[in-house]
Amino acid sequence: MTIARARIVLFAFVALAYAVAFPIVWLQGMAIDYGSFGVLLKSIVLPAVAGILYAVFRRMEPMRVALEAILCGFLLMIPIGLCSYAAIGVNLPVTDEALIRMDNALGFDWRAFIGFVDARPVLATVLEYAYQSFTPQLLLTPVLLVMFGKPVRAYAMVTAYGLLCLVSSLISTWYPALGTYVVYNVAADSLTNINAHFGFAFVEQFNGVRGDPDFVFVLTEMMGILTFPSVHAAVAALCAWALWDVRALRYPFLVLNILMAISAVSHANHYLVDVIAGIGVAAAAIAVVTAVFKLSPVQRAGEAAAATAA
């Protein structure tokens, strides 16, 4: 696929995400603070658009691709957030007991795992940094792909990110869950080395969208309120896949993202089965974009030449 066609596919996907998300939220009746979108517009969208126009004028195609990929990633925040809150706002019964049973069937002991990590300060710190690499990786990966001559893959990666988030929201409609730290009643101050902030930070928003009649969606207060499947694990799989064709980065990012997937269990609210499901959703999204963007071996080999020619 050419860069021009890949650009059209990504832009069309972003438009489709908005066309799907807003009617769902309006039908559900969830209130939205549209003023909170202004922060995204002023601080990110307008500067990015200005940069893209400059790159077009100067014929700096790699810069244009990188900025467009990042811009679309940020634009997808709104429909992704709306769909995730709408899913949890359906207010079906929480499914923590079912998720615990799945973990038990896998032979996984969450308390024993947390105890193991918490007793090892270096491991706990490494996993915390891996967990917090989520946003930096989403921003950096498209840029690295462009730098290494894979612009079409950059567009495909952002599309796959939006797709896996929307699919995760749909699945979570039937699997709302409070997560491990809350259900197992493990207080953050009872841990020595694990920073469990993200195991509890989402609870107010989770309960608000489910039970507060005055709840309003505010973009600047948005949290990751999905438990099953784990979006963190899905993004870990996505970033590892995206950079697999860059030999210099293949294994460093593979290791980082294995750690990020593990950290979803140790430093957030996820069951092991959430991580497995997240990786499955990522695999499905990757399969879709591989087909849509025609990421064949020949296409990958020719991307650098295409970028130069453009």
C-alpha positions as CSV (number, residue, x, y, z in Angstrom):
1,M,0.0,0.0,0.0
2,T,1.2,3.5,-0.8
3,I,1.7,6.1,1.9
4,A,-1.1,8.2,0.4
5,R,-3.6,5.3,0.6
6,A,-2.4,4.4,4.1
7,R,-3.0,7.9,5.2
8,I,-6.6,7.8,3.8
9,V,-7.3,4.6,5.6
10,L,-6.1,6.0,9.0
11,F,-8.1,9.2,8.5
12,A,-11.2,7.3,7.5
13,F,-10.8,5.1,10.6
14,V,-10.6,8.1,12.9
15,A,-13.7,9.6,11.3
16,L,-15.5,6.3,11.7
17,A,-14.6,6.1,15.3
18,Y,-16.2,9.5,16.0
19,A,-19.2,8.5,13.9
20,V,-19.7,5.4,16.1
21,A,-18.8,6.8,19.5
22,F,-21.0,9.9,19.7
23,P,-24.3,8.3,18.7
24,I,-23.7,5.5,21.2
25,V,-23.1,8.0,24.0
26,W,-26.1,10.2,23.0
27,L,-28.4,7.2,22.9
28,Q,-27.1,6.1,26.4
29,G,-27.7,9.6,27.7
30,M,-24.3,10.1,29.3
31,A,-23.5,13.8,29.8
32,I,-20.3,15.2,28.2
33,D,-18.3,18.2,29.1
34,Y,-17.4,19.4,25.6
35,G,-15.3,22.2,27.0
36,S,-12.8,19.7,28.3
37,F,-12.0,18.8,24.7
38,G,-10.5,22.3,24.3
39,V,-7.3,21.2,26.2
40,L,-6.6,18.6,23.6
41,L,-7.4,21.0,20.7
42,K,-5.3,23.8,21.9
43,S,-2.3,22.0,23.3
44,I,-2.0,19.1,20.8
45,V,-4.3,19.2,17.8
46,L,-3.6,22.8,16.6
47,P,0.2,22.6,17.0
48,A,0.2,19.2,15.2
49,V,-1.8,20.5,12.3
50,A,0.5,23.5,12.0
51,G,3.5,21.1,11.9
52,I,1.8,19.0,9.3
53,L,1.1,22.0,7.1
54,Y,4.7,23.1,7.5
55,A,5.9,19.6,6.5
56,V,3.7,19.6,3.5
57,F,4.9,23.0,2.4
58,R,8.5,22.0,2.9
59,R,8.0,18.5,1.3
60,M,9.2,16.8,4.5
61,E,7.3,13.6,4.1
62,P,8.7,11.7,7.0
63,M,7.9,14.5,9.4
64,R,4.4,14.7,8.0
65,V,3.8,11.0,8.5
66,A,5.1,11.1,12.0
67,L,2.9,14.1,13.0
68,E,-0.2,12.7,11.3
69,A,0.2,9.4,13.1
70,I,0.7,11.1,16.5
71,L,-2.2,13.5,15.8
72,C,-4.6,10.7,14.9
73,G,-3.5,8.8,18.0
74,F,-4.5,11.8,20.1
75,L,-7.7,12.4,18.2
76,L,-8.7,8.8,18.9
77,M,-8.6,9.5,22.7
78,I,-12.1,11.0,22.5
79,P,-14.0,8.2,20.9
80,I,-12.0,5.6,22.8
81,G,-12.8,7.3,26.1
82,L,-16.4,7.7,25.2
83,C,-16.8,4.1,24.2
84,S,-15.1,2.7,27.2
85,Y,-17.2,4.8,29.6
86,A,-20.3,3.9,27.6
87,A,-19.5,0.2,28.0
88,I,-19.0,0.4,31.7
89,G,-22.0,2.7,32.0
90,V,-24.3,0.0,30.8
91,N,-24.0,-1.1,34.4
92,L,-24.2,-4.8,34.1
93,P,-23.2,-6.7,37.2
94,V,-19.5,-6.8,37.9
95,T,-17.8,-10.1,36.8
96,D,-14.8,-10.2,39.2
97,E,-15.9,-13.6,40.6
98,A,-15.9,-15.1,37.1
99,L,-12.5,-13.6,36.3
100,I,-11.1,-15.0,39.6
101,R,-12.4,-18.4,38.6
102,M,-10.7,-18.1,35.3
103,D,-7.4,-17.2,37.0
104,N,-7.9,-20.2,39.4
105,A,-8.5,-22.5,36.4
106,L,-5.2,-21.3,35.0
107,G,-3.5,-22.1,38.3
108,F,-2.6,-18.5,39.0
109,D,-2.4,-17.2,42.5
110,W,-2.6,-13.4,42.4
111,R,-1.7,-12.9,46.1
112,A,1.3,-15.1,45.8
113,F,2.5,-13.2,42.7
114,I,2.0,-9.8,44.4
115,G,3.9,-11.0,47.4
116,F,6.7,-12.3,45.2
117,V,7.0,-8.9,43.3
118,D,6.6,-6.8,46.5
119,A,9.5,-8.6,48.2
120,R,11.9,-7.6,45.4
121,P,12.4,-3.9,45.2
122,V,14.3,-3.9,41.9
123,L,11.7,-6.1,40.2
124,A,8.9,-3.9,41.5
125,T,10.6,-0.7,40.3
126,V,11.4,-2.2,36.9
127,L,7.7,-3.2,36.5
128,E,6.5,0.2,37.6
129,Y,8.6,1.9,34.9
130,A,7.4,-0.7,32.3
131,Y,3.8,0.0,33.3
132,Q,4.3,3.8,32.9
133,S,5.9,3.3,29.4
134,F,2.4,2.9,28.0
135,T,1.9,6.5,26.8
136,P,5.6,7.2,25.8
137,Q,5.6,4.0,23.7
138,L,2.4,5.0,21.9
139,L,3.9,8.4,21.0
140,L,7.4,7.1,20.2
141,T,6.6,4.0,18.2
142,P,5.2,5.7,15.1
143,V,8.1,8.1,15.1
144,L,10.6,5.3,15.3
145,L,8.8,3.5,12.5
146,V,9.1,6.6,10.3
147,M,12.7,7.0,11.2
148,F,13.5,3.5,10.1
149,G,11.6,3.9,6.8
150,K,8.3,2.2,7.7
151,P,5.7,4.9,7.3
152,V,2.8,2.6,6.2
153,R,3.5,0.5,9.3
154,A,3.2,3.7,11.4
155,Y,-0.3,4.4,10.1
156,A,-1.2,0.7,10.6
157,M,0.0,0.8,14.2
158,V,-2.2,3.7,15.1
159,T,-5.2,2.2,13.4
160,A,-4.6,-1.1,15.2
161,Y,-4.4,0.9,18.5
162,G,-7.8,2.5,17.9
163,L,-9.3,-0.8,16.8
164,L,-8.1,-2.8,19.8
165,C,-9.4,-0.1,22.2
166,L,-12.8,0.0,20.6
167,V,-13.1,-3.8,20.5
168,S,-11.9,-3.9,24.2
169,S,-14.7,-1.5,25.1
170,L,-17.3,-3.6,23.4
171,I,-16.1,-6.8,25.2
172,S,-16.0,-4.9,28.5
173,T,-19.7,-4.1,28.3
174,W,-20.3,-7.7,29.5
175,Y,-17.2,-7.9,31.7
176,P,-17.2,-4.8,34.0
177,A,-14.9,-5.5,37.0
178,L,-13.4,-3.6,39.9
179,G,-10.2,-5.5,39.6
180,T,-7.7,-7.3,41.8
181,Y,-6.6,-4.7,44.4
182,V,-10.2,-3.8,45.3
183,V,-11.7,-7.2,45.3
184,Y,-8.8,-8.9,47.1
185,N,-8.9,-6.0,49.6
186,V,-5.2,-5.3,49.4
187,A,-4.5,-1.7,50.6
188,A,-1.9,0.3,48.8
189,D,-0.1,1.1,52.1
190,S,0.2,-2.5,53.0
191,L,2.8,-2.9,50.2
192,T,6.4,-2.3,50.6
193,N,7.7,-1.9,47.1
194,I,4.8,-2.0,44.7
195,N,3.2,1.4,43.8
196,A,-0.5,0.3,43.5
197,H,-1.8,3.8,42.6
198,F,-3.3,2.6,39.3
199,G,-5.0,-0.3,41.0
200,F,-7.3,2.2,42.7
201,A,-7.1,5.5,40.8
202,F,-9.9,4.5,38.3
203,V,-12.5,3.4,40.9
204,E,-14.1,6.8,41.4
205,Q,-14.7,7.1,37.6
206,F,-15.8,3.5,37.4
207,N,-18.4,3.9,40.1
208,G,-19.4,7.3,38.9
209,V,-20.3,6.3,35.3
210,R,-22.2,3.3,36.7
211,G,-24.2,4.8,39.5
212,D,-24.1,8.6,39.6
213,P,-27.0,10.2,37.8
214,D,-25.1,13.5,37.7
215,F,-22.0,11.9,36.2
216,V,-20.3,14.0,33.4
217,F,-17.6,12.7,31.1
218,V,-14.7,15.1,31.4
219,L,-11.8,14.3,29.0
220,T,-9.1,15.7,31.3
221,E,-10.4,13.4,34.1
222,M,-10.6,10.3,32.0
223,M,-9.1,7.1,33.4
224,G,-8.6,3.6,32.1
225,I,-11.7,1.9,33.6
226,L,-11.6,-1.3,31.5
227,T,-10.4,-4.4,33.3
228,F,-11.2,-7.3,30.9
229,P,-9.5,-7.3,28.5
230,S,-6.4,-5.4,29.5
231,V,-5.6,-2.5,27.1
232,H,-2.2,-2.3,28.7
233,A,-1.4,-5.8,27.6
234,A,-2.9,-5.3,24.2
235,V,-0.8,-2.2,23.6
236,A,2.3,-4.1,24.8
237,A,1.6,-6.8,22.1
238,L,0.9,-4.1,19.5
239,C,4.2,-2.1,20.2
240,A,6.2,-5.3,20.2
241,W,4.7,-6.3,16.8
242,A,5.1,-2.8,15.3
243,L,8.8,-2.7,16.0
244,W,9.6,-6.3,15.3
245,D,10.7,-5.5,11.7
246,V,13.3,-3.0,13.0
247,R,16.1,-5.4,13.9
248,A,18.0,-2.9,16.2
249,L,14.8,-2.3,18.3
250,R,13.2,-5.8,18.0
251,Y,14.4,-7.4,21.2
252,P,14.7,-4.3,23.5
253,F,11.1,-3.5,22.8
254,L,10.0,-7.1,23.1
255,V,11.5,-7.3,26.6
256,L,10.0,-4.0,27.6
257,N,6.6,-5.0,26.4
258,I,6.7,-8.4,28.1
259,L,7.4,-6.5,31.3
260,M,4.6,-4.0,30.5
261,A,2.1,-6.9,30.1
262,I,3.3,-8.4,33.4
263,S,3.1,-5.1,35.1
264,A,-0.7,-4.9,34.3
265,V,-1.1,-7.6,36.9
266,S,1.4,-6.3,39.5
267,H,0.8,-2.5,39.3
268,A,-2.8,-2.2,38.1
269,N,-6.1,-3.9,38.7
270,H,-5.8,-6.8,36.3
271,Y,-6.3,-10.5,36.6
272,L,-4.0,-12.8,34.6
273,V,-6.9,-13.6,32.3
274,D,-7.3,-9.9,31.5
275,V,-3.7,-9.9,30.1
276,I,-4.3,-13.0,28.0
277,A,-7.5,-11.5,26.6
278,G,-5.8,-8.2,25.9
279,I,-3.1,-10.0,23.9
280,G,-5.8,-11.9,22.0
281,V,-7.6,-8.7,21.1
282,A,-4.3,-7.2,19.9
283,A,-3.6,-10.2,17.7
284,A,-7.0,-9.8,16.1
285,A,-6.4,-6.1,15.5
286,I,-3.0,-6.7,14.1
287,A,-4.4,-9.4,11.7
288,V,-7.0,-6.9,10.5
289,V,-4.5,-4.0,9.8
290,T,-2.0,-6.4,8.3
291,A,-4.6,-7.3,5.7
292,V,-6.1,-3.8,5.2
293,F,-2.7,-2.1,4.9
294,K,-1.3,-5.0,2.9
295,L,1.8,-5.4,5.1
296,S,3.4,-8.1,3.1
297,P,7.2,-8.8,3.2
298,V,7.5,-7.0,-0.2
299,Q,5.6,-4.0,1.1
300,R,7.7,-3.8,4.2
301,A,10.9,-4.0,2.2
302,G,9.8,-1.2,-0.1
303,E,8.5,1.3,2.5
304,A,11.8,3.2,2.8
305,A,12.0,3.7,-1.0
306,A,8.4,4.8,-1.1
307,A,9.0,7.3,1.7
308,T,12.0,8.8,-0.2
309,A,10.1,8.9,-3.5
310,A,7.1,10.7,-1.8
